[in-house]
Amino acid sequence: MIELIHLRKEFETVTPLRDVNAVIKRGDVISVIGPSGTGKSTLLRCMNLIDPPTDGRIIFEGEDITAPGYDASMARRRIGMVFQSFNLFGHLTVVENIMFSPVETLGVSRQDAYDKAMQLLKQVGLADRALSYPDELSGGQKQRVAIARALAMDPDVILLDEPTSALDPSLVGEVEAVIKDLAQSGKTMLIVTHDMRFSRSICNRVFYMDEGGIYDDDVPEVIFDAPRKEKTRRFIKQLKVLELMIESDTYDFLGDGAEVDMYCYRNQLSPKHAYRIRSAIEELVRQILLPELADPKISAVVEYSEKSDRTTITVRYNGPPFDPEDTENDLALSMLRIASDSIVYDRIDEDGFTNRVTMELSQS
């Protein structure tokens, strides 16, 4: 139905989309997730041609809507957009807001537009507010009107840009219910959202955006339960990550210790937990590994999970097989065991590393 081919969007100071590629099938309900600033809203605005892409192509039903000379209004008739800020006309009543585009753009008669608008207001549960003005509505009601307005053009695709982010939590449910009804009707939709619970309940696909494109594209069962890609895993598990690289036995331990302290401070970890993280890294890396490695290459990754309130330290290193449990430095090994709840060693072959140690630490 829609094919995105090497889509790129540049602004004067930032390039949120560098290379976006995807095929969207009719009936897909796709949640678009990812950290702030990764181009999620920009992607929707490019697809609707509100912000035409700088480069690349969008093929919609076999037609290149990014081709020079293409009438963007033709695409917008078939690709509806719902904004997080509602964008209703304050001087028009609710029913007039919904009638406006069909009358002005499609040339629909006012009576037919009115009949369709009332049908849509009934669908979103607001038929009794037809003659109200936007400033007389709650946020949730305004968003439901905005959805009805998009549906009035009978689009093939609906793009929803964080449709509940501007709402009071008590109003979110009423908008989500309308969107779920649309999804069950078979309407093709892309929904930018930070609500993982809602995303999981409604979609059949998930786009995780990072690195200027669609970093991961999979079914919700994989994305939310067993993500295959590292950045997706960190995002879903709400992991806060610190990465350290040690390639010399003279590297700056004091500097890395300060980085660990700052990482723990930013993530509101207790001083006791920060001390255990520092101790685990120092005993394993400085006291046990460096004396064993002739040409050290060591990566230490600290991941704190807000969900589990636990920290995982993954240390990868080069060289022949070496399990830290086999060290002759009994004092360092004893200190390492005190700092960590568990220590697991395994052999690997990834990115030039051949050994891995995984340590788990709880805050309690």
C-alpha positions in Angstrom: 0.0 0.0 0.0 2.8 2.4 1.0 6.5 2.0 0.4 9.0 4.4 1.9 12.3 4.3 0.0 15.5 5.9 1.4 13.4 8.7 2.9 15.5 11.6 4.3 14.5 14.8 5.9 16.9 17.7 6.7 16.2 20.9 8.6 18.7 23.7 9.0 20.3 22.4 12.2 19.2 18.8 12.4 18.5 15.7 10.2 15.9 13.6 12.0 15.4 11.2 9.1 18.5 9.8 7.4 17.4 6.7 5.6 13.9 5.4 6.2 12.7 2.2 4.4 9.5 0.3 5.0 6.5 -1.3 3.3 3.2 -0.7 5.0 0.4 -3.1 4.0 -3.3 -2.3 3.9 -4.9 -2.9 7.3 -1.6 -2.6 9.2 -1.9 -0.8 12.6 1.7 0.3 13.3 2.9 1.8 16.6 5.9 4.1 16.1 8.0 4.2 19.2 11.4 5.3 20.2 13.3 8.0 22.3 12.4 11.6 21.9 14.1 13.3 18.9 14.4 10.2 16.7 12.1 11.5 14.0 8.8 9.8 14.8 6.6 12.9 14.3 8.7 14.0 11.3 8.1 10.7 9.6 4.3 11.1 9.8 4.6 14.7 8.6 6.6 13.6 5.7 4.1 10.9 4.8 1.3 13.4 4.8 3.6 15.9 2.9 3.1 18.6 5.5 6.9 18.5 5.6 8.0 17.1 2.2 11.0 14.8 2.5 14.4 16.2 1.4 15.2 13.1 -0.5 13.8 9.6 -1.2 10.4 8.5 -2.4 7.0 7.6 -1.0 5.0 5.2 -3.2 1.3 5.3 -2.3 -0.9 2.8 -4.1 1.7 2.6 -6.9 2.0 6.3 -7.3 5.1 8.4 -6.3 3.5 11.2 -4.3 7.0 12.8 -3.8 7.5 13.2 -7.6 8.1 16.8 -8.8 4.8 18.5 -9.6 2.6 16.1 -7.6 -0.4 17.8 -6.0 0.2 17.3 -2.2 -3.5 18.0 -1.5 -4.4 14.9 -3.4 -2.3 12.8 -1.0 -3.7 14.5 2.1 -7.2 13.6 1.1 -6.3 9.9 1.3 -3.7 10.1 4.2 -5.4 11.8 7.2 -3.5 13.3 10.1 -4.5 13.7 13.7 -2.3 16.0 15.7 -1.5 15.9 19.4 -2.6 19.6 19.7 -6.0 19.0 18.1 -5.8 22.0 15.6 -9.5 22.7 15.6 -11.0 26.0 14.3 -12.0 27.9 17.4 -14.6 30.0 15.6 -16.5 27.0 14.2 -18.8 24.6 16.1 -17.8 21.0 16.4 -20.0 19.9 13.5 -18.7 22.7 11.3 -15.1 21.7 12.1 -15.9 18.2 10.7 -17.8 19.5 7.7 -15.2 22.1 6.7 -12.8 20.0 4.6 -15.3 17.8 2.8 -17.2 20.9 1.7 -14.2 23.1 0.9 -11.9 20.5 -0.5 -14.0 17.7 -1.9 -17.0 19.9 -2.9 -19.5 17.8 -0.9 -22.8 19.5 -0.3 -23.4 21.0 3.1 -26.3 18.6 3.8 -24.3 15.5 2.9 -21.3 16.8 4.9 -23.6 17.5 7.9 -25.1 14.0 7.8 -21.6 12.4 7.6 -20.4 14.7 10.4 -23.2 13.7 12.7 -22.7 10.0 11.9 -19.0 10.4 12.9 -19.8 12.3 16.0 -22.1 9.5 17.0 -19.3 7.1 16.3 -16.9 8.9 18.7 -19.6 9.5 21.3 -20.1 13.2 20.9 -23.3 13.7 18.9 -24.7 15.8 21.8 -21.8 18.3 21.5 -22.3 19.0 17.7 -23.2 22.7 18.3 -20.6 23.3 21.0 -17.4 25.3 20.3 -13.9 23.7 20.9 -13.2 25.9 24.0 -16.3 24.3 25.6 -14.8 20.8 25.3 -12.4 18.8 27.4 -9.1 17.7 25.9 -10.3 14.2 25.3 -13.4 15.5 23.6 -11.4 17.8 21.4 -9.2 14.9 20.3 -12.2 12.8 19.5 -13.5 15.6 17.3 -10.1 15.8 15.6 -10.3 12.1 14.9 -13.8 12.5 13.5 -12.6 15.4 11.3 -9.8 13.2 9.8 -12.4 10.4 9.2 -14.7 12.9 7.4 -12.4 12.8 4.4 -12.7 9.0 4.3 -8.9 8.5 4.1 -7.2 5.2 3.3 -4.6 5.8 6.0 -4.7 7.7 9.3 -1.6 9.0 10.9 -1.9 9.8 14.6 0.9 11.9 16.2 0.9 11.2 20.0 -2.9 11.5 20.1 -3.1 11.2 23.9 0.1 13.0 25.0 -1.5 16.4 25.6 -4.4 14.9 27.7 -5.0 14.7 31.4 -4.6 11.0 32.4 -8.2 10.8 33.2 -9.2 11.6 29.6 -6.8 9.2 27.8 -9.1 6.2 28.0 -11.9 7.7 26.0 -9.5 8.6 23.1 -7.8 5.2 23.2 -11.2 3.5 23.0 -12.0 5.4 19.7 -8.7 4.5 18.2 -9.1 0.8 19.1 -12.5 0.8 17.4 -10.8 2.2 14.3 -8.1 -0.4 14.4 -10.7 -3.2 14.6 -12.5 -1.8 11.6 -9.5 -2.5 9.4 -8.4 1.0 8.9 -4.6 1.4 8.1 -3.0 3.5 10.8 0.4 4.7 12.0 0.4 5.9 15.6 3.3 7.7 17.3 3.0 6.9 21.0 5.0 6.7 24.2 2.4 4.5 25.9 3.8 1.0 25.5 0.7 -0.6 27.1 -1.6 1.1 24.5 0.8 0.3 21.7 0.9 -3.4 22.6 -2.9 -3.6 22.8 -3.7 -2.1 19.5 -1.0 -2.8 16.9 0.1 -5.7 14.7 3.5 -4.2 13.9 5.9 -1.9 15.8 8.4 0.5 14.3 11.2 1.3 16.7 13.0 4.5 15.5 16.6 5.3 16.1 19.8 6.2 14.2 17.8 8.3 11.7 15.6 5.5 10.5 13.4 2.5 11.4 15.9 0.6 13.5 13.6 -2.3 14.3 10.4 -3.5 12.7 8.6 -6.5 14.2 5.5 -7.9 15.7 4.6 -6.6 19.2 5.3 -10.0 20.8 8.9 -9.8 19.8 9.4 -6.1 20.3 7.9 -6.0 23.8 8.8 -9.5 25.1 12.0 -10.6 23.4 13.5 -7.7 21.3 16.3 -8.9 19.1 18.2 -5.7 18.7 20.2 -4.0 21.4 18.8 -0.5 21.3 15.3 -1.8 21.2 16.0 -4.0 24.2 17.4 -1.0 26.1 14.4 1.2 25.3 11.7 -1.4 26.1 13.3 -2.4 29.4 13.9 1.3 30.2 17.6 0.6 30.6 20.0 3.5 31.5 23.3 2.6 29.9 26.9 3.6 30.6 29.7 2.2 28.4 33.4 2.1 29.3 36.3 1.0 27.0 39.6 -0.1 28.5 42.5 -0.8 26.1 45.5 -0.2 28.3 46.7 -1.2 31.8 47.4 2.5 32.3 44.0 3.8 31.5 42.3 6.4 33.8 40.5 4.4 36.5 39.8 7.6 38.5 38.1 9.2 35.5 36.0 6.1 34.9 35.1 6.0 38.6 33.9 9.6 38.3 31.8 8.6 35.2 30.2 5.8 37.2 29.4 8.2 40.1 27.8 10.6 37.7 25.8 7.9 36.0 24.5 6.7 39.4 23.7 10.2 40.5 21.7 10.9 37.3 19.7 7.7 37.8 19.2 8.3 41.5 21.0 5.2 42.6 22.0 5.0 46.2 25.6 5.6 47.3 25.8 2.0 48.4 24.7 0.7 45.0 27.2 3.1 43.3 30.0 1.7 45.4 29.1 -1.8 44.5 29.1 -1.0 40.8 32.5 0.7 41.1 33.9 -2.2 43.1 32.6 -4.8 40.7 34.2 -3.1 37.7 37.5 -2.4 39.5 38.0 -5.8 41.0 37.1 -7.6 37.8 38.9 -5.3 35.3 41.8 -3.9 37.2 42.6 -6.7 39.6 41.7 -9.8 37.7 41.6 -9.2 33.9 44.3 -6.7 33.2 47.1 -8.8 34.8 46.0 -11.7 32.5 45.7 -9.9 29.2 48.9 -9.1 27.2 47.1 -6.7 24.8 43.9 -5.8 26.6 40.6 -4.9 24.9 37.9 -4.7 27.5 34.3 -3.3 27.2 32.3 -2.7 30.3 28.6 -1.9 29.9 26.5 -0.9 32.9 22.7 -1.2 32.5 20.3 0.0 35.1 16.6 -1.0 34.7 14.0 1.2 36.2 11.5 -1.6 35.9 13.4 -4.2 37.9 15.5 -1.8 40.0 18.5 -3.9 39.1 21.8 -3.3 37.4 23.5 -5.6 35.0 27.3 -5.2 34.3 28.5 -6.9 31.1 32.2 -7.1 30.6 33.6 -8.4 27.3 37.3 -9.0 26.7 39.7 -10.5 24.2 42.3 -13.3 24.6 42.2 -17.0 25.3 39.5 -18.5 27.4 39.6 -17.1 30.9 37.0 -17.5 33.6 37.5 -14.9 36.5 36.7 -17.7 38.9 40.0 -19.3 37.9 42.0 -16.2 39.0 44.8 -16.6 41.6 43.9 -13.3 43.1 41.7 -14.7 45.9 41.1 -11.3 47.5 39.9 -9.7 44.3 37.6 -12.6 43.6 36.2 -12.5 47.1 35.5 -8.7 46.8 33.9 -9.3 43.4 31.6 -11.9 44.9 30.6 -9.5 47.6 29.8 -6.7 45.1 27.7 -8.9 42.8 24.6 -11.0 43.4 25.7 -13.4 40.5 28.6 -13.8 38.2 28.2 -15.7 34.9 31.1 -16.4 32.5 30.7 -17.6 28.9 32.7 -17.8 25.6 31.6 -15.5 22.7 32.7 -14.4 19.3 31.4 -10.9 18.7 33.0 -7.6 17.8 36.5 -8.9 18.4 35.7 -10.1 21.9 36.0 -13.8 23.0 35.1 -13.8 26.7 32.1 -12.3 28.5 31.2 -11.9 32.2 27.7 -10.9 33.3 27.1 -9.6 36.8 23.8 -8.8 38.4 23.4 -6.3 41.2 20.2 -5.4 43.1 19.7 -2.2 45.0 18.4 -3.9 48.1 
